Amino acid sequence: MRLIQKIHHALLLLAELPRRLDKLEQAVGNIQTTLSQQNSSNAVQAHEFQVYSQSGEDGIIQFLIKHVPIANPVFVEFGVERYTESNTRFLLTRNYWSGLVIDGSLANIDFIKQDRLYWQQALTAVHAFIDKDNLNELIVGNGFAGPIGLLSVDIDGNDYWVWQAINCVDPAIVICEYNSLFGSKRKVTIPYDKHFIRSKAHYSCVYYGASLAALTHLAQEKGYVLVGVNSRGNNVFFVKAVYAQAFQSLTSEQAYVRAQFREARDKDGNLEFLNFEQAREVIKELPLYDIETDRLIQVKDIY
């Protein structure tokens, strides 16, 4: 009988563990936020810390929202997978923002809806494969429109084309993934393909997205300035120009950071641990769309 009681108690502790870990992460995040706010630097990398984000995005976002007036504390993020690692989860749980997340995997969305935070927080999770023609309808159809606090774009593919098409929301802050293999100068992106899937486009999985210069060009057209990138070298941060006085305004060349990770895979799907030059060599023959010249080139043409 005593053994059964001990097993039952152990099972209860295991069931409670995720909640306690979540509280611990929140507490650490609160401390890091406080320390960041005491830092007078206006360089975004000086404020990096990670709670739920992939690297330092949580800290950068906390720094940005401290200085950007947010009339409507709402976010839209897509490409979230299970939402256990994302750019907006800390906003949701610490700052009590509300938001919309979209992912192309039904299993991922089901996982999110079964997570405790789905009833604890004002989160809407939608299953959809995003393209430039359906995204506005998806956002508006789920009750989001007009001024919002933050938009996070990370779909490992048509990021440039999708952000270009968005006109139903007006975010104060935009985060977008860039592909550092495409360099800092040329305004290039993968050609638009409605059905683009990174792993199918090329076995290496490093052919996707847009250059930092291309995204910066698009940001300027939409009325944003580049205020920095993360130290990992994959996410860029833009702020609406009217709110950007507190930040450094950077060019793509000034902000550029090479990716600090090695994600290239071989034809069997195994990580190859290629360095920057080796990874770029693998995709050198693949096409890119040059925004300035309005023509197709190859990856090798940009270096």
Order of alpha helices (4+ residues) and beta strands (2+ residues): alpha-alpha-beta-alpha-beta-alpha-alpha-beta-alpha-beta-alpha-beta-beta-alpha-alpha-beta-beta-alpha-alpha-beta-beta
